[in-house]
């Protein structure tokens, strides 16, 4: 009887600790995320929707009505336009030729310089992140920006620029997510690591988590697409910090992760939206969700499922709200660095493949297997 009584008391205490201690909950979630990996039977297959035999693309955006957009960063010498709409299978510079006419030496304030990502929102706008870091170098002539384009008129409606202490010369802006309900946008910095929070109503912005370990890639993780470590020209391992970013359907949580390790984190957007929240508080409030896969981009669907790509296994992964990880599809021939994602109104996950692991940055020669492709997968 005494042993039973003590066991009951212990169970109650543990239950109370679990209910009132977020860390305990996160520990359980981490265990579940790492230990529960499933392959979900599916008849869905990759369907190619676009291919470019010349220029390297990274982003993809599907707007309401089915309009398809992609972008081309100025990373290699082979570069022409930066943002394009796919029309009848062909890329058409968007919103016009002038915005896509940048050449080295030009003023880049009102031209695309090095576009990293494109996102279509739920209000009829295309958002373009111009990191302006040619070849991943420092920002070109203070020309990094976010451009908001009205899809009904195909006209640039607003350009957001950043002060030096938010997105200075060494900040490479990467992916973006838009919350039109509360009037904010969130971006990752994949250079030093950090999150840029942008008030899209006032244009004010703030750089946060720059000193947090959660935005830094874990140096003990050996990032190995193609089965071997990806090394730069100087022989050091590729390290990319905070990159993938996603908003939950209710806009209450921002998920983010470094590219070259398998960790996943989240933080309350209520805290991010309040520019008086101390930096220290933000650092402390980041939640560690556990270890999953290495990915570039990621996106939530309306049901709260998180989709991302496994760069090391050439796979598409779904993480359900209970943090169970499912492998939806694995394809060594086509999923060559699944990069960015967009979900269409008719329930397709669009996937751009940028083949970054084959770039001349990591080899004595260009090993890219052209063309660069965009696929879709019914979810």
Order of alpha helices (4+ residues) and beta strands (2+ residues): alpha-alpha-beta-beta-beta-beta-beta-beta-beta-beta-beta-beta-alpha-beta-beta-beta-beta-beta-beta-beta-alpha-alpha-beta-beta-beta-beta-beta-beta-beta-beta
